[in-house]
Amino acid sequence: MYKISKKLHRIDWIYSEYANTSNINLEEFISAVNTAYYSNSTSLYSSRFVEDICHEYEKMFDSINIKDDSDKRFVVDIGGGAGFEYRLLKRCSIDFKHFKYIEPSEDMMNIFMQNIDPDSDEKLSVHNGHFSEIVKEIKEEPNKLLIINSALHHVIWIEPFLDNIKSSMKEGDLFVLGHEPNNDYSLVLNTIQKAFRAIFTKALLKKIFPFSKSSVADAGRWDSINRELIAKKHITRRMSPLLIRRIIDYGVGYKNDWSKLGVPDKFDEGFWNIKDLSDYLGSDFKLLYFKTYRHLGDSDGNLVIEFINRVLSIVFKHYGSNFHAVWEKRPRH
């Protein structure tokens, strides 16, 4: 459960323990870690397994009948990354009036721009910055579709972010939250997932033989991130790969690995779930769709795990490790 309006957060403890507090403030520290991470990790986001994610999106779009909308949507892609959502709507043959791409990381935005011809799509506009900076610009646009795919868990202060979502939406607008971590994910399924991965994937071999080419490259990436942050006097000591991952994927709680970092309880604000989000959005928003998938995690194309994931998603709709959800802004009565 997420503790709304809690004063102390996990990030406050991390900042006090690792940041060069005499040189940068908390927001600058977070920005520096994100910049160092993405400048050394952009290649990881260009070749991920996404077929199951697209399949779940197709089912979601069919469920909410978005293809039948007579009035085309004004799409606002928040945290657009490498452009997955843009390609997704094209793949699903969902036409739109306009597509507003928003991405704070210049490195990620450059990947998106390299893979498209922006001059050939007059419906596309790009904003290299934060969603809060364009709320007033889009607020009066009718029939909006706000979409956040695999990005909300990167947000540290979630309340003001959701406040901006609420204030930017008009009646009939849709808020799509896709491929986010399900923090209600079962500990039992998480254990079963690790067992299946040890049997059917190379996960166990990588732990037994940590000097493989990919493992060495990964170690080099974390070393580069630390060296960059130390050289620029942003941190006073090296951060572990787990700590850096948790700063980036701040809202992921179901893996139960935050406890390994030694964060004191008074700094733990908890992790949000679908109920927390619906409660915070309030009675003006109706949850139209909610479904989970990847019950045994990312199959990465492994046919055995992919098959089991599909079977489990039919039987246990709310117990997968990731979810899609859709809310509609309703008229006040």
C-alpha positions as CSV (number, residue, x, y, z in Angstrom):
1,M,0.0,0.0,0.0
2,Y,1.2,3.5,-0.9
3,K,1.3,6.1,1.9
4,I,-0.2,9.3,0.4
5,S,1.4,12.6,1.4
6,K,4.2,10.9,3.4
7,K,7.0,13.5,4.1
8,L,10.0,11.2,3.9
9,H,10.6,8.9,0.9
10,R,13.2,6.3,0.0
11,I,14.8,8.7,-2.3
12,D,15.5,11.1,0.6
13,W,17.5,8.5,2.4
14,I,19.4,7.5,-0.8
15,Y,20.2,11.2,-1.4
16,S,21.5,11.7,2.1
17,E,23.7,8.5,1.9
18,Y,25.2,8.8,-1.6
19,A,24.8,12.3,-3.1
20,N,27.3,15.1,-2.8
21,T,24.8,17.2,-0.9
22,S,27.0,20.2,-0.8
23,N,27.2,20.2,-4.6
24,I,23.7,19.3,-5.8
25,N,20.1,19.3,-4.5
26,L,17.8,16.3,-4.5
27,E,16.2,17.0,-7.9
28,E,19.6,17.5,-9.5
29,F,20.8,14.3,-8.0
30,I,17.8,12.3,-9.5
31,S,18.3,14.0,-12.9
32,A,22.1,13.2,-12.8
33,V,21.5,9.5,-12.1
34,N,18.9,9.3,-14.8
35,T,21.1,11.0,-17.3
36,A,24.1,8.8,-16.5
37,Y,21.9,5.7,-16.7
38,Y,20.2,6.4,-20.0
39,S,23.3,7.7,-21.7
40,N,24.9,4.3,-20.9
41,S,21.8,2.1,-21.4
42,T,19.9,3.3,-24.5
43,S,20.9,0.3,-26.6
44,L,19.0,-1.9,-24.1
45,Y,15.7,-0.3,-25.1
46,S,16.0,-0.8,-28.8
47,S,15.6,-4.6,-29.0
48,R,13.3,-5.8,-26.2
49,F,10.7,-8.6,-26.5
50,V,7.3,-6.8,-26.8
51,E,5.0,-9.2,-28.7
52,D,3.1,-10.1,-25.6
53,I,2.8,-6.4,-24.6
54,C,1.4,-5.6,-28.0
55,H,-1.0,-8.6,-27.9
56,E,-2.4,-7.3,-24.5
57,Y,-2.8,-3.8,-25.9
58,E,-4.7,-5.2,-28.9
59,K,-7.1,-6.9,-26.5
60,M,-7.4,-3.8,-24.4
61,F,-8.2,-1.6,-27.4
62,D,-10.9,-4.0,-28.6
63,S,-12.4,-4.1,-25.1
64,I,-12.8,-0.3,-24.9
65,N,-13.9,0.0,-28.6
66,I,-11.4,2.7,-29.3
67,K,-11.2,1.8,-33.0
68,D,-15.0,2.6,-33.3
69,D,-14.6,6.2,-32.1
70,S,-16.0,8.4,-34.8
71,D,-14.0,11.4,-33.5
72,K,-10.3,10.8,-33.7
73,R,-8.3,11.1,-30.5
74,F,-5.7,13.7,-29.5
75,V,-2.9,11.4,-28.2
76,V,-0.6,12.5,-25.5
77,D,2.3,10.1,-25.1
78,I,3.8,10.7,-21.7
79,G,7.4,9.3,-21.4
80,G,7.4,8.2,-25.0
81,G,10.9,6.7,-24.8
82,A,12.1,5.0,-28.0
83,G,8.6,5.4,-29.6
84,F,6.9,2.1,-28.7
85,E,3.5,3.8,-28.3
86,Y,3.7,5.6,-31.6
87,R,4.5,2.4,-33.4
88,L,1.9,0.5,-31.4
89,L,-1.0,2.8,-32.5
90,K,0.2,2.5,-36.1
91,R,0.4,-1.3,-35.8
92,C,-3.1,-1.5,-34.3
93,S,-4.5,0.8,-37.1
94,I,-5.7,3.4,-34.6
95,D,-5.9,6.7,-36.3
96,F,-5.5,9.9,-34.3
97,K,-6.0,13.6,-34.8
98,H,-2.6,14.4,-33.3
99,F,0.2,12.6,-31.6
100,K,2.1,14.6,-28.9
101,Y,5.3,12.8,-27.9
102,I,6.8,13.8,-24.5
103,E,10.1,12.5,-23.3
104,P,12.5,14.1,-20.7
105,S,15.6,12.1,-21.8
106,E,17.3,13.5,-24.8
107,D,19.1,10.2,-25.4
108,M,15.8,8.3,-25.5
109,M,14.2,11.0,-27.7
110,N,17.1,10.7,-30.2
111,I,16.4,7.0,-30.6
112,F,12.8,7.8,-31.4
113,M,13.7,10.5,-33.9
114,Q,16.2,8.3,-35.6
115,N,13.6,5.6,-36.2
116,I,11.0,7.8,-37.8
117,D,10.7,10.6,-40.4
118,P,9.1,13.4,-38.4
119,D,8.7,15.6,-41.5
120,S,6.5,12.9,-43.1
121,D,3.9,12.9,-40.2
122,E,2.3,16.3,-39.9
123,K,0.2,14.9,-37.0
124,L,3.3,14.5,-34.8
125,S,4.8,17.0,-32.4
126,V,7.7,16.4,-30.0
127,H,8.4,17.9,-26.6
128,N,11.8,17.1,-24.9
129,G,10.8,17.8,-21.3
130,H,8.3,16.9,-18.6
131,F,4.5,16.4,-18.9
132,S,4.0,19.2,-16.3
133,E,5.4,21.7,-18.8
134,I,2.7,21.2,-21.4
135,V,-0.4,20.6,-19.2
136,K,-1.9,24.0,-20.0
137,E,-1.1,23.6,-23.7
138,I,-3.2,20.4,-24.0
139,K,-5.8,21.0,-21.4
140,E,-8.5,22.4,-23.7
141,E,-8.0,19.8,-26.4
142,P,-11.1,17.6,-26.7
143,N,-11.2,13.8,-26.9
144,K,-7.8,13.1,-25.6
145,L,-6.1,9.8,-25.1
146,L,-3.3,10.1,-22.5
147,I,-1.0,7.1,-22.6
148,I,1.8,6.2,-20.3
149,N,3.6,3.0,-21.1
150,S,6.2,1.5,-18.7
151,A,6.9,5.0,-17.4
152,L,4.8,5.7,-14.3
153,H,7.1,3.5,-12.1
154,H,9.9,5.9,-13.0
155,V,8.0,8.8,-11.3
156,I,9.2,9.4,-7.7
157,W,6.7,12.0,-6.5
158,I,3.5,10.4,-7.9
159,E,0.9,12.7,-6.3
160,P,1.7,15.9,-8.2
161,F,2.1,13.8,-11.4
162,L,-1.4,12.4,-11.0
163,D,-2.7,15.8,-10.1
164,N,-1.4,17.0,-13.6
165,I,-3.1,14.0,-15.2
166,K,-6.4,14.9,-13.6
167,S,-6.2,18.6,-14.3
168,S,-5.3,18.0,-18.0
169,M,-8.4,15.8,-18.7
170,K,-11.9,16.8,-19.9
171,E,-15.0,14.7,-19.8
172,G,-14.7,11.7,-22.2
173,D,-10.9,11.7,-22.2
174,L,-9.1,8.4,-21.6
175,F,-6.1,7.7,-19.4
176,V,-4.3,4.5,-20.5
177,L,-1.6,3.1,-18.2
178,G,0.2,0.3,-19.9
179,H,2.9,-2.2,-19.0
180,E,3.3,-1.1,-15.4
181,P,4.5,-3.3,-12.5
182,N,1.7,-5.1,-10.6
183,N,2.8,-4.5,-7.0
184,D,0.2,-7.0,-5.8
185,Y,2.1,-9.7,-7.7
186,S,2.1,-12.9,-5.7
187,L,5.2,-13.9,-3.8
188,V,4.4,-17.5,-4.6
189,L,4.3,-16.7,-8.4
190,N,7.5,-14.7,-8.1
191,T,9.2,-17.8,-6.6
192,I,7.8,-20.1,-9.3
193,Q,9.0,-17.6,-11.9
194,K,12.6,-17.8,-10.6
195,A,12.4,-21.6,-10.6
196,F,11.0,-21.8,-14.2
197,R,13.7,-19.3,-15.4
198,A,16.4,-21.5,-13.8
199,I,15.1,-24.5,-15.8
200,F,14.0,-23.0,-19.1
201,T,16.3,-20.0,-19.6
202,K,20.0,-19.0,-19.3
203,A,19.4,-17.1,-16.1
204,L,21.0,-19.7,-13.8
205,L,24.0,-20.1,-16.2
206,K,24.7,-16.4,-16.0
207,K,24.9,-16.6,-12.3
208,I,27.1,-19.7,-12.3
209,F,29.4,-18.2,-15.1
210,P,29.5,-14.4,-14.3
211,F,32.3,-13.9,-16.8
212,S,30.3,-14.3,-20.0
213,K,30.6,-11.6,-22.6
214,S,27.2,-10.1,-21.7
215,S,27.9,-10.2,-18.0
216,V,31.2,-8.4,-18.5
217,A,29.6,-5.8,-20.7
218,D,26.9,-5.3,-18.1
219,A,29.5,-4.8,-15.3
220,G,31.2,-2.3,-17.5
221,R,28.0,-0.3,-18.0
222,W,27.4,0.0,-14.2
223,D,31.1,1.0,-13.8
224,S,30.7,3.7,-16.4
225,I,27.6,5.1,-14.7
226,N,29.4,5.3,-11.4
227,R,32.6,6.8,-12.9
228,E,30.5,9.5,-14.6
229,L,28.6,10.5,-11.5
230,I,31.8,10.5,-9.3
231,A,33.8,12.5,-11.9
232,K,31.1,15.2,-12.0
233,K,31.0,15.2,-8.2
234,H,27.3,14.2,-8.1
235,I,27.9,11.2,-5.7
236,T,30.5,10.7,-2.9
237,R,30.8,6.9,-3.3
238,R,29.9,4.1,-5.7
239,M,26.3,2.9,-6.0
240,S,25.5,-0.8,-6.5
241,P,23.7,-1.8,-9.7
242,L,20.6,-2.7,-7.6
243,L,20.5,0.8,-6.1
244,I,20.8,2.5,-9.5
245,R,18.1,0.2,-10.9
246,R,15.8,1.1,-8.0
247,I,16.3,4.8,-8.5
248,I,15.4,4.4,-12.2
249,D,12.5,1.9,-11.6
250,Y,11.5,3.6,-8.4
251,G,7.9,2.3,-8.3
252,V,8.7,-1.4,-8.7
253,G,8.0,-3.1,-5.4
254,Y,6.9,-6.6,-6.2
255,K,10.5,-7.9,-6.6
256,N,11.1,-7.4,-2.9
257,D,14.7,-6.3,-3.4
258,W,14.4,-2.8,-1.9
259,S,15.0,-4.5,1.5
260,K,18.5,-5.4,0.4
261,L,19.4,-1.7,0.3
262,G,18.9,-1.1,4.0
263,V,16.4,1.8,3.7
264,P,15.1,2.6,7.2
265,D,11.3,2.1,7.7
266,K,10.6,5.7,8.3
267,F,11.7,6.5,4.7
268,D,9.5,3.8,3.2
269,E,6.4,5.3,1.5
270,G,5.3,1.9,0.1
271,F,4.4,1.1,-3.5
272,W,1.2,2.0,-5.4
273,N,-1.2,-0.6,-6.8
274,I,-4.3,-0.2,-9.0
275,K,-6.6,0.5,-6.0
276,D,-4.3,3.3,-4.8
277,L,-4.3,4.9,-8.3
278,S,-8.1,4.7,-8.6
279,D,-8.6,6.1,-5.2
280,Y,-6.3,9.0,-5.9
281,L,-7.9,9.8,-9.2
282,G,-11.2,10.0,-7.5
283,S,-14.9,9.5,-8.3
284,D,-14.7,11.5,-11.5
285,F,-12.7,8.7,-13.1
286,K,-14.1,5.3,-13.9
287,L,-11.8,2.3,-14.3
288,L,-12.9,0.8,-17.7
289,Y,-10.3,-1.9,-18.0
290,F,-7.8,-3.7,-15.8
291,K,-5.9,-6.9,-16.7
292,T,-2.5,-8.4,-15.8
293,Y,-0.1,-10.6,-17.8
294,R,3.5,-11.9,-17.7
295,H,2.6,-14.2,-14.7
296,L,6.1,-15.7,-15.0
297,G,7.7,-12.5,-16.1
298,D,9.2,-11.5,-19.4
299,S,9.5,-14.6,-21.6
300,D,12.0,-12.8,-23.9
301,G,10.7,-15.1,-26.7
302,N,11.1,-18.3,-24.7
303,L,8.3,-20.5,-26.1
304,V,7.7,-22.4,-22.9
305,I,7.4,-19.4,-20.6
306,E,5.4,-17.5,-23.2
307,F,2.9,-20.4,-23.4
308,I,2.6,-20.7,-19.6
309,N,2.1,-16.9,-19.4
310,R,-0.8,-17.0,-21.9
311,V,-2.5,-19.8,-20.0
312,L,-2.1,-18.2,-16.6
313,S,-3.4,-14.8,-18.0
314,I,-6.7,-16.5,-18.9
315,V,-7.0,-18.3,-15.5
316,F,-5.6,-15.5,-13.2
317,K,-6.5,-12.2,-14.8
318,H,-5.3,-10.1,-11.8
319,Y,-2.2,-11.9,-10.7
320,G,0.4,-11.2,-13.4
321,S,3.6,-9.2,-12.9
322,N,2.5,-6.4,-15.3
323,F,-0.8,-4.7,-16.1
324,H,-2.8,-2.5,-18.5
325,A,-5.5,-0.2,-17.2
326,V,-7.8,2.4,-18.6
327,W,-9.7,5.2,-16.8
328,E,-12.3,7.5,-18.3
329,K,-13.0,11.0,-17.1
330,R,-16.8,11.1,-16.3
331,P,-19.1,14.0,-16.0
332,R,-19.8,15.3,-12.5
333,H,-23.3,14.7,-11.2
